[in-house]
Amino acid sequence: MYMKKHILGISWKALRYMISEIQYDGRITDDRDRRLMITYAKKWFSDLLLSSTFKFYDNYSIPKVKRLDEYIDYIDKLPLIDPPQIFGLHPNANITYSTNRAKSMLEK
């Protein structure tokens, strides 16, 4: 089967399949989580990923650095708690999470 190649000869369709179906398939046991991973792969793994304007969300982009210590520095500057929008969720998802977490702690 012929796979269409894009920038730098990358077959995004093959890469998406390898990451979302092969690499994570054994680790993702919930069907909804599996579908979510496939959706993220379709959205993010394309020629757009290599553009200078690509962002996962505000302040969440691929760092333009070359050395390991620069990557570590970039990662250290990311927030400790990610906003729900980075995962494609509504900001109110934090309210639901906090409510469920509090209920779970109080029930024990």
N, C-alpha and C positions, 0 to 999 in steps of 0.2 A: 504494500500500500504506500502511495506517495504522500509525504507530509509536506505541506507548504511551509517554506522557511521565511523568516522575517529578518529584522535587523540582526546583524552579527551571525546569521545562520541559525538562530535559535528557533526550534519548533516548539512554540508555546503550548500547543495542544498536547504534545508528548510530555512536556515538563509538567503541565497541570495534572495530567493523568498520573505521572510518576509520584508527584507530591501528594495529591489528594486521594488517590485511589490505592496506590501501592504502599508508600511510606507510612501514611497514617491510618490506613484501613484496619490494620490489626489493633491499633491503639484506640480508635474511635468505635465504641460499642453501641452508642445510641444512634439510631437512624437519622434523627433530626440534626444531631451534631455532625454526622457525616455529610448530610446535604448542605449544611452551613459551610463546612470546609470546602466542598466543591464550589459553592457559590463564591466564597472569598477567592479561591484560585482562579475562577473565571474572571472576576473583577480585577484582580491585581496582577496576575501573571500574563502580561502582554507587553508590546513595545512601549506602552506608557510607563511601565516600571523603570525603564532606562532613561526617561526624559528628565531634564533638570527641574521640571516643575512638579514632579510626582510627589504626592503626600498621601499617607494613609489617613491622616487627620491633621488638624492644626498642630504644628510643632512635632509631628511624627513623620519624618521623612527618612530616606536612606542617606546616611552621612557621606559627605564628599571628602573622605579622609583616606590616608594610605597606610598609616602605621597602627599597630595594635593598641598602643597607649592612647591614640586619638579616638579609636572606637570605644575603648573603656571609658574615657572621659565623656564622650557623647552619651553613652548608656547611663553613666552616673548622674547626668543632668536631667534625665527623664523623670517625670513624677513617679513617686512610689505607688500611687494608686491611679490607675488609668481611668479616664472618663469613659462612660458607656458608649459614647459616640465613636470611639476608636474601633469598636466591635460592631458598628452599624446599629446600635440600640438607641432608643429615645433617652434623653437625660433623666426622665423619671424612673428609669431602670434602677438607678441608685436607691431610690425610695423603696422600691419593692425588695431589693436585695437587703437593705438595712432592716426593713420590717421583718422579713423572713429570718434573718440572722438573729435578731433580738428574740423572736418567738422561739427559735431553736435553742438559744442559750437559756431562756427562762423555763423551758419545758424539762430540762435535765435536772 
